Amino acid sequence: MDSEPFTVVTVDFETVLPIWQNEIWPGRVTPIKPIAPMTYLGGYDMDIPNLYKPTFFAIFDEFGRIIGTTSGYQTSADHFRCRTMYVNPEFRRRGLAVALVRAVEDAAIKAGCDLSWGLPRVSPMMAMFEKCGWTQVSEPITEGMEFGPNVYMMKDGLRPKKKRKRRSRKKSSEIVR
Ligand SMILES: CC(C)(COP(=O)(O)OP(=O)(O)OC[C@H]1O[C@@H](n2cnc3c(N)ncnc32)[C@H](O)[C@@H]1OP(=O)(O)O)[C@@H](O)C(=O)NCCC(=O)NCCS
């Protein structure tokens, strides 16, 4: 099916929570929090929830139901995490997930970050991120992953590079010694 234009909007945590509880983590043992303290490529920074605010993204259908969602937030000065991606099975393969990743990347750039990362399950999530230009940067991880295995994926070079002014150099033949 051809991609359609989808409008990605931001919503509050309560709006996406039922999808997190019922679709992403049904029966999850550890508590579901709007933001997690995990850092890129492993480890934790317990200050993340105090330092940064998550943004919850959603795409609605004409009846006001959420058909796709994800969230994003900074995990350091330069890193921005994409978390909790989910597209309603009836609306898959129409570009919703790609639109949601783009929204996260835009938020990362706005926050001044150069690298966006995620920790998706070993699943079609990986092909989806690859389609967005992301790269797998770890082997599948099972330890500590309640719904794993998961892999780290990332895209860097998000910030547009500043053009460096070229200094005009005199040709050696023009140099007066
Ligand atoms: C993975 C997921 C987000 C993809 O959503 P989507 O809206 O269907 O993805 P898109 O239409 O934007 O697909 C973009 C690309 O991703 C890849 N892709 C998506 N689904 C795929 C699948 N089932 N198999 C292989 N590649 C797939 C394709 O390259 C696709 O491009 P194409 O359709 O032109 O071939 C969706 O299947 C989903 O929500 N799955 C469950 C996610 C989940 O488990 N979340 C928990 C947290 S990890």
PDBQT file of the ligand as one rigid body, heavy atoms in Angstrom, charges set to zero:
ROOT
HETATM    1  C1  LIG A 201       7.623  -2.582  13.809  1.00  0.00    +0.000 C 
HETATM    2  C2  LIG A 201       6.428  -1.664  13.648  1.00  0.00    +0.000 C 
HETATM    3  C3  LIG A 201       6.577  -0.462  14.562  1.00  0.00    +0.000 C 
HETATM    4  C4  LIG A 201       6.424  -1.196  12.171  1.00  0.00    +0.000 C 
HETATM    5  O1  LIG A 201       5.372  -0.246  12.031  1.00  0.00    +0.000 OA
HETATM    6  P1  LIG A 201       4.825   0.154  10.575  1.00  0.00    +0.000 P 
HETATM    7  O2  LIG A 201       4.042   1.391  10.710  1.00  0.00    +0.000 OA
HETATM    8  O3  LIG A 201       4.174  -1.026   9.969  1.00  0.00    +0.000 OA
HETATM    9  O4  LIG A 201       6.196   0.430   9.806  1.00  0.00    +0.000 OA
HETATM   10  P2  LIG A 201       6.349   1.236   8.436  1.00  0.00    +0.000 P 
HETATM   11  O5  LIG A 201       5.137   1.046   7.595  1.00  0.00    +0.000 OA
HETATM   12  O6  LIG A 201       6.760   2.621   8.751  1.00  0.00    +0.000 OA
HETATM   13  O7  LIG A 201       7.527   0.402   7.788  1.00  0.00    +0.000 OA
HETATM   14  C5  LIG A 201       8.744   0.948   7.390  1.00  0.00    +0.000 C 
HETATM   15  C6  LIG A 201       9.688  -0.158   6.977  1.00  0.00    +0.000 C 
HETATM   16  O8  LIG A 201       9.993  -1.011   8.080  1.00  0.00    +0.000 OA
HETATM   17  C7  LIG A 201      10.212  -2.347   7.608  1.00  0.00    +0.000 C 
HETATM   18  N1  LIG A 201       9.194  -3.229   8.170  1.00  0.00    +0.000 N 
HETATM   19  C8  LIG A 201       8.081  -2.860   8.846  1.00  0.00    +0.000 A 
HETATM   20  N2  LIG A 201       7.392  -3.958   9.235  1.00  0.00    +0.000 NA
HETATM   21  C9  LIG A 201       8.094  -5.030   8.785  1.00  0.00    +0.000 A 
HETATM   22  C10 LIG A 201       7.895  -6.439   8.862  1.00  0.00    +0.000 A 
HETATM   23  N3  LIG A 201       6.844  -6.968   9.492  1.00  0.00    +0.000 N 
HETATM   24  N4  LIG A 201       8.825  -7.250   8.302  1.00  0.00    +0.000 NA
HETATM   25  C11 LIG A 201       9.903  -6.738   7.657  1.00  0.00    +0.000 A 
HETATM   26  N5  LIG A 201      10.136  -5.401   7.541  1.00  0.00    +0.000 NA
HETATM   27  C12 LIG A 201       9.249  -4.568   8.103  1.00  0.00    +0.000 A 
HETATM   28  C13 LIG A 201      10.087  -2.279   6.078  1.00  0.00    +0.000 C 
HETATM   29  O9  LIG A 201      11.370  -1.970   5.566  1.00  0.00    +0.000 OA
HETATM   30  C14 LIG A 201       9.166  -1.096   5.910  1.00  0.00    +0.000 C 
HETATM   31  O10 LIG A 201       9.247  -0.490   4.657  1.00  0.00    +0.000 OA
HETATM   32  P3  LIG A 201       8.353  -1.065   3.428  1.00  0.00    +0.000 P 
HETATM   33  O11 LIG A 201       6.950  -1.189   3.954  1.00  0.00    +0.000 OA
HETATM   34  O12 LIG A 201       8.516  -0.005   2.381  1.00  0.00    +0.000 OA
HETATM   35  O13 LIG A 201       8.956  -2.386   3.071  1.00  0.00    +0.000 OA
HETATM   36  C15 LIG A 201       5.095  -2.424  13.913  1.00  0.00    +0.000 C 
HETATM   37  O14 LIG A 201       5.106  -3.648  13.218  1.00  0.00    +0.000 OA
HETATM   38  C16 LIG A 201       4.859  -2.685  15.383  1.00  0.00    +0.000 C 
HETATM   39  O15 LIG A 201       4.284  -1.855  16.090  1.00  0.00    +0.000 OA
HETATM   40  N6  LIG A 201       5.303  -3.832  15.871  1.00  0.00    +0.000 N 
HETATM   41  C17 LIG A 201       5.286  -4.100  17.292  1.00  0.00    +0.000 C 
HETATM   42  C18 LIG A 201       6.333  -3.203  17.944  1.00  0.00    +0.000 C 
HETATM   43  C19 LIG A 201       6.741  -3.616  19.314  1.00  0.00    +0.000 C 
HETATM   44  O16 LIG A 201       6.912  -4.785  19.611  1.00  0.00    +0.000 OA
HETATM   45  N7  LIG A 201       6.918  -2.614  20.175  1.00  0.00    +0.000 N 
HETATM   46  C20 LIG A 201       7.384  -2.864  21.489  1.00  0.00    +0.000 C 
HETATM   47  C21 LIG A 201       8.597  -2.031  21.820  1.00  0.00    +0.000 C 
HETATM   48  S1  LIG A 201      10.081  -2.607  20.976  1.00  0.00    +0.000 SA
ENDROOT
TORSDOF 0
